[in-house]
């Protein structure tokens, strides 16, 4: 099942994507489930699937505005330097013992087909194509062998970065990772029953149609189960939490043209999920 948050006819809702349309689940499930986050907290994915099965879509996708699948997750956790080629690109031959991590704020990520904004304070808007895990059943100290049972589904993330601002602090990158509308997430969540998380997933980024990142998750340094087990050691994972699992190295290495420019179109794709597409604009 593909779960999407969207706006149609001026009203925010959520639903199940079916072909070229979406079945309105907020309408069918009533007040108990107001959004995807409430659905996950209630452990009600099977209820949603039953409500959408065999139902004609209420809206064509072309007539809705897709929003970030989960508007206000408790945590957006990002993993840095987690592909082998990117670790080597940083000059490290040995894989790190522990993951690098940082937080993102929800308003730093826009939905599918929304604009990415180059701020007035910097020209260095960069992008990072990633697969993101959405937590279903929460937990603390989750065993690695049980970790995938805690994944509700996967989505795509452009973990956009204002590069010169990640160097403002001595030990942190928070400033460069949390500019409003600097990244994106979506277009929807594909539930775990439709994705084999034990097999490699391909992640590709295209800038104006040119492939600039292309790799598979079998090259992750820390796998999906590794990440869930590690993070849940020191914090309780909650339904709807998001873990962006890292980005591969860029294929194009021309430093003079690495930053996004107004008018660019960026696409992040995983065949098991779909395509996350955004245009770039300069802040007015």
N, C-alpha and C positions, 0 to 999 in steps of 0.2 A: 504494500500500500504506500502511496505517496501522499504525505500530509503537507498541506500548504496553508499558510496564513495569507489573507488577501483582503482587499477592499473592493467592493462592488456596489455601484449605485450609492456611493457615499457612506456605506456601512461596512465596518470591519467584521470579518468572520473567519472561519477556518473550515477546511474540507479535505476531501479525498480526490486527488487528481485521477480522472478516468478518461483515457484517450486525450482528446483535445478540449476537455472540459473539466469542471470541478463540481463535485457533489457537496452541497452545503451541509456540513455536519452540525454546525451550531443550530441550525433550524431544526434538524431532526433529533438531536440529542437533548435539547432543552437547557434549562438554567444550570444543571449540574456540571455542564462542561462548557465553559465560556471561551476557552482557547486551548491550544495544543498543550500548554504547560499544565493546565488543570486536568487534561486528559491523561497525561503521563503521571501526574501525582496520584491520580485515582487508579492507576494500573488498568486503564480501560481501553487499550488498543483493540482488543477483541470486540468490544462493544461498538467501537467506531467502524471496524471492518464489517461487522454484521449490518450496521446501518447503511453502509455504502454499497453493499453487494447487490448487483442487479438493478441499481437505481440509475435513471437517466440523469446526466449532469444538469445542474441548475444554471450554470453560466459557462460560456466558452472561455477558454484561457485568454483569448485575444481581448476580451471585454473586462478583465479584472486587472487590478494592480497588485502584484505579488509583494508581500512584506517579508521581513525576516521571519523565518518559521516560528521562532520563539522570541517574543518581544522583550521579555524581562527575565532571562535566566538568572538564577542566583549567582552562578559562576560561569565566566568564559575563560578557560584556561588554555594557554598557548604553549606549545612545545617548540623550542628552538634547536636548530642544528641537529636534525633527527634523520637525515638521509646520509648515507655513507659518502656520496660524492660531495655533498655540501660540507661535511666534516673535513674532508680532505682539502676542499677549497679554502678552508680556514687555516690550513697548514698543519692539521692534526692527523697523524697517521693511525693513532690508536683511538678506538671509539671511547667516548666518555663513560665513566662508571654510572653516572646519574644523569637524568634529563635536565636540560635548562628549561626554566619555566618563567612565565609572566602572565599577568592578567590583562584582559581587555574590558572596556565598558561597553554596554549594549549599544549606546548611541554612536559608537565608532564604526558600526557595521550597518550598511543599508541593504535593501533587498534587491532581487533580480530586476534588471532594467532601470534601476535608480542610478543617479549620477554619483560618481566619486568626485570629491572636491579637493582641488589643489588650494591650500590655504594661502592667504596673503603673505604669511611669514616665511614661507619656504617654497622653493621650486622642486624639492627632492621627494616627490611622492613616488614611492616604489610599490611593487606588488609581490605577493607570494601566494601561489596556488596551493591549496591544502585540502585534504579530506578531514572532515570534522566528525567526531563521534558525539551522539546525543545520548545522555544517560537516561535509562529507564528506571528499573529498580535501583534505589540508592544503596549505600552501604559504607562501612568502614572496615579497613584491613581485609579487603577482598582478595581472596586467593587467586593467583594467576590462572589456574585451571578453571576457575569459575567466572573469570572476568567478563567474557563475551556475553554471558547471560544478563549482564547489567547494562548492555547496550540496547537502547530502543531503536536506533537507526543511525543513518549517516547522512550528512549533507556536505555541501561544498563551501569553502571559505576562501576569499581573497584577503589575506592577512596583511592589509596595506600598511605602509610604514612611511613616516616622514624621517628620512635617513639622518639628516644632520641633527635632528632633535633626540635621537637615541644616544648621542654622545654628550648630552648636557650633564648627566650625572656620572659619577665615577663608577658605580656598580650596578646601575639599573638602566632599563630601556623603556620604562613606562611612558615617558614624555613623548617619545616618537611613535608609540603604538596606539595612542588613544585619541587622536584628532577626530573630531566629528566627521562622519561620512568618508573616512579615509580607506575603509575596507568594505567588504560585502559578504553576505552569507545567503545560501539558498541553492536553487530556487525553491526547494521543498526538502522534506525529510523522507528518505526511503527507509521503510521499517526493516528491521533486522531479519525478518522472515523472508525477505526478498533479496537479500545480499549475503553471500557466503563470505563472512569476515575472516575465515581461515585461509582464504585464497587471495593472491595478489590483486589489488585494485590499481588501475591505471589512473594517473593524474597528469593532465596536460593543460598548459596555459598557452593562449594565443593572443598576441598583441597585433591588432589590425590585420588579423588573418594569418600572421606568421607564428609558427610554433616556437615558443621561447623557453618552455619547460616541458619535460616529458620523462616520466619515471613510473615505477610501480612500487607498491608498499612492501614488496618483499625485500626492498633495499632500505627499509626503516632500520635505524640502529636500535631503537626501542619499539617493539611491536605494540599493537593495540592492547593485548593482555598485559604486557609489561607496564604500559603507562597507567592503566586503570589500577593495577596492583600497587604501583609506586605511589600515585597520588592519594589513593584511599588509605595509605599507611598513616598519613599525617592529617588528613581532613576527610570529613564525611561527604561523600558524593550524594547529590540530591537529584531526583527526577528533573529532567530538563537542563541540567548542567551540560556545557559544551566543552569538548576537548579538541582543539585544533592540533593536528598531529605532526605538523612540520612540513617544510617545503623543500623540493629538490633544487639543485643548483640550476642556474639559468644557462641556456645554451648559447645565448648571444652575450658576448663579453665586452662590447664597445661601451666604455664608461661614459663617453660623451652623449650617448643617446639612451641611457638606462632609465631616466626618469620619465614618468608618464606626462604627456602633454595634453592640453585642452583639445578635444576632438578625437582623442584616441578611443578605441573600443577594445576592451579586455574581456576575454572569455576563459573561464576555468571549466574543464570538462572531466568527468569520469563516466565511462559508458554505463556503469551500474546505477548512476544517479541522474545524470543529465548535464545541462550546460548552465552555468551562472554567467550572465552577461551584464556588463556595465559600461557606460560611456564616462568620459572624464571631462570635467568642466573646471574653469578657474573661479575661485570665489569672487563674488562681486562686492 
